[in-house]
Amino acid sequence: MRRQNTEPIEAVIQRYIKTIGAEPKLLEIRVKNAWETTMGQSVVMQTQTIFMKGKTLFLKISNPVLKAELMMLKQHIIIRLNEEAGPDSVFEIRFI
């Protein structure tokens, strides 16, 4: 006895996440995890604050030299984060 109107569990979960409005927070978690895996432990240890506002990633880096280097590599970092966290996850990075 099989139901006629079945749908994949992934679709049900995605619809539920949209319904409760948890998409922005889940995106932020994915981007934070991508930051840790992409940038490595030494950069993560220098990162004091990391949060998302829309599609913009805000970072506070404690080492000014590292901050200057990351600012020069901003576009490359965005590409790598989007590869890791999903397409169009991050449009801009701002250092605070």
trRosetta pair geometry for C-beta under 8 A, 3 or more apart (Angstrom, degrees):
i j d omega theta_ij theta_ji phi_ij phi_ji
2 6 7.7 -64 176 -20 88 133
3 6 5.1 114 85 -52 107 94
7 11 5.0 -80 155 71 114 135
7 12 6.2 134 95 -50 108 91
8 11 4.9 96 67 3 85 101
8 12 7.3 -154 100 -4 48 86
9 12 5.5 -55 -151 37 40 113
9 13 6.2 38 153 -19 71 105
10 13 5.9 -56 -147 38 29 108
10 14 6.2 30 155 -19 65 108
11 14 5.7 -53 -144 38 30 112
11 15 6.3 31 156 -18 64 107
12 15 5.9 -57 -150 37 29 111
12 16 6.4 29 152 -19 64 108
13 16 5.6 -55 -148 37 33 113
13 17 6.3 35 153 -22 66 103
14 17 5.7 -51 -147 33 31 112
14 18 6.6 30 154 -16 63 104
15 18 5.8 -54 -151 37 32 111
15 19 6.3 36 150 -25 64 107
16 19 5.5 -53 -147 33 32 116
16 20 6.5 13 162 -4 66 106
17 20 6.5 -64 -145 45 27 96
17 22 4.9 -90 -157 62 78 105
17 23 5.9 103 143 -66 103 73
17 26 6.6 -7 -163 -15 133 152
18 21 7.5 30 -179 -74 32 35
18 23 6.2 29 -98 -44 59 121
21 24 7.6 -11 168 16 75 98
22 25 5.4 -61 -165 47 68 111
22 26 5.6 68 139 -25 88 106
23 26 5.8 -61 -144 40 29 110
23 27 6.2 33 158 -22 66 106
24 27 5.6 -54 -149 34 31 114
24 28 6.5 33 153 -20 64 104
24 52 7.3 -163 -178 100 86 122
25 28 5.6 -51 -150 34 34 113
25 29 6.6 35 151 -18 65 103
26 29 5.6 -51 -149 35 34 112
26 30 6.4 36 152 -19 65 104
27 30 5.7 -54 -149 36 32 111
27 31 6.3 29 154 -17 66 107
27 52 6.5 -115 109 102 98 170
27 85 7.5 78 -162 166 65 122
27 86 7.9 -96 -127 54 82 129
27 89 6.1 -179 -162 -146 98 90
28 31 5.8 -55 -145 38 30 109
28 32 6.3 33 155 -20 65 106
28 51 6.8 -4 -150 -156 126 57
28 52 4.2 -144 -103 23 93 124
29 32 5.7 -52 -145 35 31 112
29 33 6.4 30 155 -15 64 106
30 33 5.9 -58 -150 39 30 110
30 34 6.2 31 151 -20 65 108
30 85 4.3 118 138 -150 102 96
30 86 6.4 4 150 5 151 111
30 89 6.5 -110 102 -137 119 144
31 34 5.4 -53 -144 38 33 114
31 35 6.3 43 152 -27 65 100
31 52 5.9 98 51 -64 150 129
31 57 6.1 -150 165 -98 141 120
31 81 6.2 34 -143 -177 83 119
31 85 4.9 24 -86 -114 56 163
31 89 5.6 176 -80 153 101 123
31 90 6.0 114 -126 -58 127 111
32 35 5.6 -47 -150 28 32 115
32 36 6.8 30 152 -17 62 103
32 50 5.8 130 -113 113 91 130
33 36 5.8 -54 -152 35 34 111
33 37 6.4 19 156 -8 68 108
33 84 7.9 -151 105 146 81 116
33 85 7.3 135 68 -97 87 93
34 37 6.1 -61 -142 45 31 101
34 38 5.5 23 163 -15 69 119
34 80 7.9 162 168 129 107 75
34 81 4.9 104 127 -146 131 70
34 84 3.7 140 -137 104 106 123
34 85 3.9 -78 -34 -51 150 98
34 89 7.5 101 15 98 160 157
35 38 6.1 -60 -131 44 20 104
35 39 5.6 -8 179 4 61 122
35 44 7.1 127 130 -99 90 91
35 47 7.2 88 152 -96 131 175
35 50 6.2 -155 68 -153 172 156
35 57 7.7 163 -74 -165 126 144
35 81 6.7 11 -73 -112 65 112
36 39 7.0 -60 -119 45 14 92
36 44 5.2 52 -123 -101 71 139
37 84 6.2 173 77 -153 118 145
38 77 7.4 118 133 -150 135 74
38 80 4.9 132 -154 138 133 118
38 81 6.0 -106 6 -82 168 62
38 84 5.4 -122 -59 -19 115 157
39 43 3.9 -94 155 78 113 141
39 44 6.1 139 88 -51 110 78
39 47 7.8 79 97 -37 154 134
39 77 7.6 24 -83 -134 102 109
40 43 5.4 84 66 17 80 100
40 44 6.8 -148 100 -8 37 96
41 44 5.5 -59 -141 40 32 113
41 45 6.2 35 160 -24 67 105
42 45 6.0 -52 -151 31 28 112
42 46 7.0 18 152 -10 60 108
43 46 5.8 -64 -155 41 36 107
43 47 6.5 42 147 -33 68 104
43 66 6.8 173 -121 -172 77 131
43 70 7.6 119 -144 -80 123 125
44 47 5.5 -50 -149 23 36 117
46 61 5.5 27 135 -159 101 82
46 62 5.1 -134 -165 43 71 91
46 63 4.8 -46 -150 6 133 109
46 66 5.4 23 134 78 163 164
47 50 5.7 17 165 -46 125 113
47 59 6.1 -64 -138 -159 103 102
47 60 7.2 109 -165 73 59 55
47 61 6.0 -38 -101 -101 57 67
47 62 7.7 -140 -76 -3 9 86
48 60 4.5 -56 65 100 102 105
48 61 7.1 168 9 -107 87 14
48 62 5.2 102 -40 -53 113 96
49 58 7.2 -29 121 120 103 95
49 59 6.9 156 87 -158 68 34
49 60 3.8 41 39 24 101 116
49 96 7.1 -45 77 67 127 117
50 57 7.2 -11 -162 -174 86 95
50 58 7.2 162 -148 86 38 60
50 59 5.5 6 -104 -108 78 73
50 60 7.7 -130 -57 25 51 70
51 57 7.9 164 88 -154 30 55
51 58 5.3 -13 64 59 76 105
52 55 7.6 -14 -167 -124 108 16
52 56 6.9 145 -156 77 63 48
52 57 5.8 -33 -99 -100 76 60
52 58 7.2 175 -93 15 23 82
52 90 7.9 -113 -118 -100 111 87
53 56 5.3 -21 67 65 80 101
53 58 6.4 36 4 -18 103 120
55 88 7.2 -48 -135 169 136 75
55 89 7.2 167 -143 151 88 29
55 90 6.1 155 176 -135 77 28
55 91 4.1 53 124 5 123 105
55 92 6.9 88 110 21 83 79
56 90 7.5 83 -122 -152 20 75
56 91 6.6 -49 -74 63 61 88
56 92 4.6 -19 -115 71 86 101
56 93 7.4 164 -164 -91 68 21
56 94 6.0 20 175 -2 114 110
57 81 7.3 -63 -30 167 159 171
57 90 5.0 -12 -22 -131 117 122
57 92 7.2 -171 27 94 69 51
57 93 4.9 -22 69 -110 101 73
57 94 7.3 171 85 26 50 66
58 93 7.9 160 -86 -161 25 55
58 94 5.2 -20 -108 71 70 98
58 95 8.0 149 -159 -99 56 17
58 96 5.6 19 -174 -12 102 122
59 70 7.6 -81 95 134 150 151
59 93 6.5 -1 4 -171 116 100
59 94 7.3 164 25 84 71 47
59 95 5.5 -34 74 -109 91 64
59 96 7.0 163 77 21 36 79
60 95 7.4 119 -101 -167 35 64
60 96 5.0 -49 -82 76 86 87
61 64 7.8 139 105 -87 101 27
61 66 5.6 -137 170 98 133 104
61 67 4.1 169 77 -82 130 92
61 70 6.5 156 -53 27 162 147
61 95 6.3 -33 11 -147 107 112
63 66 3.9 59 87 16 114 114
63 67 6.5 178 90 -17 57 84
64 67 5.3 -51 -144 34 34 117
64 68 6.5 37 157 -21 66 101
65 68 5.8 -52 -153 32 32 111
65 69 6.7 30 150 -16 63 105
66 69 5.6 -55 -150 37 34 112
66 70 6.2 32 154 -18 68 107
67 70 5.8 -56 -146 39 29 109
67 71 6.4 35 153 -25 63 104
67 95 5.6 124 -161 -170 103 148
68 71 5.7 -50 -149 30 31 115
68 72 6.9 29 153 -17 61 103
69 72 5.9 -58 -157 34 33 109
69 73 6.5 10 153 0 67 113
70 73 5.8 -69 -144 51 34 100
70 74 7.0 75 151 -73 64 67
70 77 6.7 32 -162 -47 84 154
70 93 8.0 -102 152 133 104 145
70 95 7.0 127 94 -80 116 134
71 74 5.8 -4 -161 -47 36 109
71 95 6.0 -72 -80 -2 99 145
73 76 4.7 -57 -173 49 82 117
73 77 5.5 89 124 -30 91 100
74 77 5.8 -60 -149 35 27 111
74 78 6.5 30 155 -22 64 104
74 93 5.2 -156 -150 55 97 120
75 78 5.6 -49 -149 31 33 114
75 79 6.7 35 153 -19 64 102
76 79 5.8 -53 -153 33 33 112
76 80 6.5 27 152 -14 65 107
77 80 5.8 -58 -148 40 32 108
77 81 6.1 32 155 -19 68 107
77 93 6.3 4 92 -27 125 159
78 81 5.8 -55 -144 37 29 110
78 82 6.3 26 157 -16 64 108
78 90 5.3 -140 -141 105 80 111
78 91 7.4 24 -154 -170 131 13
78 92 7.4 -14 -102 -100 135 18
78 93 6.2 -140 -70 -20 95 108
79 82 6.0 -60 -149 39 27 109
79 83 6.5 31 152 -22 63 105
80 83 5.6 -50 -149 32 34 114
80 84 6.4 23 156 -12 65 109
81 84 5.8 -64 -148 43 32 106
81 85 5.6 -3 168 8 73 117
81 89 6.4 -121 135 80 94 118
81 90 4.9 10 102 23 133 141
82 85 6.5 -61 -116 54 26 88
82 86 7.0 -68 -162 88 57 33
82 87 5.8 47 178 -125 103 37
82 88 6.6 63 -138 -30 119 20
82 89 5.4 177 -112 32 65 91
82 90 5.9 -127 -63 42 85 85
85 89 4.1 -73 103 38 117 176
85 90 7.1 73 57 -15 140 100
86 89 4.9 104 68 -54 81 115
88 91 7.2 12 -157 -66 68 87
90 93 6.8 28 172 -62 127 82
